[in-house]
Amino acid sequence: MRDGGIALGEAMQSPYENRDEEALHQSVVNALAQEIRQPVENVKIVYEGEFARLKARAKVKDYLALLTSRRTREKLLGKPSE
């Protein structure tokens, strides 16, 4: 059975290279969700989409969490961050 284009029981491809990277980004997602008062799952969906898009084009990956967080905030709030 399929739900939203994904077979039930199938895991989505993770944009993270390892568990440490995933843990780092999950903490960013949690903090951002609390800051903008949005459900963590909603923030995670937008964040991971932005992260995957930015990471694919990034030459320097040191600031991906910061840039991804900023773009996620802008998308969810519908305004540029300050």
C-alpha positions as CSV (number, residue, x, y, z in Angstrom):
1,M,0.0,0.0,0.0
2,R,1.3,3.5,-0.9
3,D,0.7,6.6,1.2
4,G,1.6,9.9,-0.5
5,G,3.9,8.2,-3.0
6,I,5.9,6.3,-0.5
7,A,5.4,2.7,0.2
8,L,4.4,2.1,3.8
9,G,7.4,0.7,5.7
10,E,9.9,2.3,3.2
11,A,12.3,4.8,4.7
12,M,12.9,8.1,3.0
13,Q,16.4,8.8,1.8
14,S,18.2,10.7,4.5
15,P,20.0,13.9,3.4
16,Y,22.6,13.3,6.1
17,E,25.9,11.5,5.7
18,N,26.0,9.9,9.1
19,R,24.3,9.9,12.5
20,D,26.4,12.7,14.0
21,E,25.4,15.0,11.1
22,E,21.8,14.0,11.5
23,A,21.9,14.6,15.3
24,L,23.4,18.1,14.7
25,H,20.7,19.0,12.2
26,Q,17.9,17.5,14.4
27,S,19.0,19.8,17.2
28,V,18.9,22.8,14.8
29,V,15.4,21.7,13.7
30,N,14.2,21.4,17.4
31,A,15.5,24.8,18.3
32,L,14.0,26.4,15.2
33,A,10.6,24.8,15.8
34,Q,10.6,26.1,19.4
35,E,11.7,29.6,18.2
36,I,9.0,30.0,15.5
37,R,6.4,28.0,17.4
38,Q,5.8,25.4,14.7
39,P,5.5,21.6,15.0
40,V,8.9,19.9,14.8
41,E,7.7,17.5,12.0
42,N,6.7,20.5,9.8
43,V,10.0,22.2,10.4
44,K,11.9,19.0,9.7
45,I,10.2,18.5,6.4
46,V,11.0,22.0,5.1
47,Y,14.5,22.0,6.7
48,E,15.5,18.7,5.1
49,G,14.3,19.8,1.7
50,E,16.2,23.0,1.9
51,F,19.3,21.2,3.3
52,A,19.3,18.7,0.5
53,R,18.9,21.5,-2.1
54,L,21.7,23.6,-0.6
55,K,24.1,20.7,0.0
56,A,23.9,19.5,-3.6
57,R,25.3,22.8,-4.8
58,A,27.6,23.7,-1.8
59,K,31.3,23.9,-2.3
60,V,31.8,24.9,1.3
61,K,29.6,23.0,3.8
62,D,30.6,24.7,7.0
63,Y,27.6,27.0,7.2
64,L,24.9,24.7,5.8
65,A,23.0,24.5,9.1
66,L,22.9,28.2,9.4
67,L,21.8,28.9,5.9
68,T,19.3,26.1,5.9
69,S,17.8,27.3,9.2
70,R,17.5,30.8,7.8
71,R,15.8,29.7,4.6
72,T,13.5,27.3,6.5
73,R,12.5,30.1,8.9
74,E,11.7,32.4,5.9
75,K,9.6,29.7,4.1
76,L,7.6,28.9,7.2
77,L,7.0,32.4,8.3
78,G,6.7,33.9,4.8
79,K,9.2,36.7,5.5
80,P,12.9,37.3,5.5
81,S,14.7,36.6,8.7
82,E,16.4,39.5,10.6
